[in-house]
Amino acid sequence: MDDAAKQRFTLISENLAEFLNPEIIEAILAEGRNPNIYWGTATTGKPHCGYFVPAVKIAQLLAAGCDVTILLADIHGFLDNLKAPLELVASRAEYYRWIIKAMLESVGVKTDKLKFVLGSSYQKGPEYVMDVYRLASLVSEHDAKKAGAEVVKQTGNAPLSGLLYPILQVLDEEHLNCDAQFGGVDQRKLFTAAKEWLPKIGYRQRAHLMNPMVPGLQGSKMSSSDEDSKIDLLDAPEAVAKKVRKAEAIPKVPEGNGMLALAEYVLLPVSALKSEDGKKAELKIERPDGQEPLVYTDIKQMNEDYRNDVLTPQLLKACVSEGLNKLMKPIREAFEASKEWQDITLKAYPPPPKKQKKVKDKGSRYPGAAPAKNGEAVPTEAAAQPEQAMGKDLPVR
């Protein structure tokens, strides 16, 4: 590769947790061709701030001259244990289109360079369906479960759709005509399955790029389906601040710290994207009592200061809260300015039905009353003449 190709490869490789078969991309760059890379997302729960991690990487891929396709995987969302019910799939895919465009623009990506593809636009075609049958005849139940273990919801007596999910994702690489698939490190088993399965039906192997997963607010990974673990991209500023304050951040322990992960994989690279040369990362953290602010250009120094309690959880959380709200502000403004987006949100995520208040039957408050109808006691014949019912004669007048 010449120097220009090497620079492009360095940018493509930056901030990845793992890169499988990088030689595929190196060969393409050496030819002088633009690599075709796709990133897919199943349109299930509402996207959260963890999506900023792939957004930053997509910005870098575009800067490296890659052709990038965004797959709105609506059928995948339905197959994954009905996370996206069939009647909501189309609306949720449209919601994802709106919010992903706004999110990418908030980190400086020009979305006119991106290609958005709806999964159902080609996954119901005869050639694709035949490939599903072909691969299904060669892949065992065990291997399909293993491939989707980190991505597909696993339950006892699970539906067959969960076994189809990894087969579809593997075939997407061929039918989107990509050179590489980009996704989270939680998809590694799917990516290694693709390397093994595609050649079985005569298709070539692809490279695979994996971004790290941001820990959730309470540990584990940030998940669209776990409200306690995430910050939605449309959360109000006060909600963001409250969630960040309550987030788990053990003092002097940088490992597994979601706040430091957001600084490393979102705030620092976004600052570089928005710098004059597009390369200089800088994160400034204000301190109280007239102390000089802490200024960081890489995560290594941040981790060291956090371990030594120079950078405290309180200071870090304030910085993350402010940084996220700055990124999310244009997303919220775009949502508030679009009646169309607001309408599709109600269709995609309709509010749960209100519970009907049950009227308590208190009876007639005297013996012999019949059961109440619509909350009102209905007197019996005996109850209508309580004194006769009790064996007493009415007074004669």
Secondary structure, DSSP 8 states (H G I E B T S, - for coil): --HHHHHHHHHHHTT-SEEE-HHHHHHHHHHT---EEEEEEE--S--BGGGHHHHHHHHHHHHTT-EEEEEEEHHHHHHTTTSS-GGGHHHHHHHHHHHHHHHHHHTT--GGG-EEEEGGGTTTSHHHHHHHHHHHTTS-HHHHHHHTTTTS---TT--THHHHHHHHHHHHHHHTT-SEEEEEGGGHHHHHHHHHHGGGGT----EEEEE---B-TTSSB--TT-GGG--BTT--HHHHHHHHHHS---TT--TT-HHHHHIIIIIHHHHHHTSTTS----EEE--STT---EEESSHHHHHHHHHTTSS-HHHHHHHHHHHHHHHHHHHHHHHHH-HHHHHHHHHHS---------------SSTT-EEEETTEEE--HHHHSHHHHTT------
